[in-house]
């Protein structure tokens, strides 16, 4: 899981740079959180409150419209469970 998360995080970082969007990703092992922010690091609540929550809300809504984390995941679970 950590290896997959590492690949995903690095890919997202490259895409943020590609589109010149200010953001960072905090990661511990397989768990990560992306924030749209001008901060160079977010390690406390004061820095966290400087994120662009509206942009993240728009981003997450559009990701759901794309079916990410829902339809593809459920389809994979369905395929796997069918073989058990």
GIKAMO-V471471 format. One record per helix or strand. SS is the DSSP state (a for helix, b for strand). FROM is the first residue (numbers start at 1). TO is the last residue. If there is no record, write none. Layout:
ss:from:to
SS:FROM:TO
SS:FROM:TO
This chain:
ss:from:to
a:2:18
b:23:28
b:31:36
a:45:48
a:53:65
a:71:82
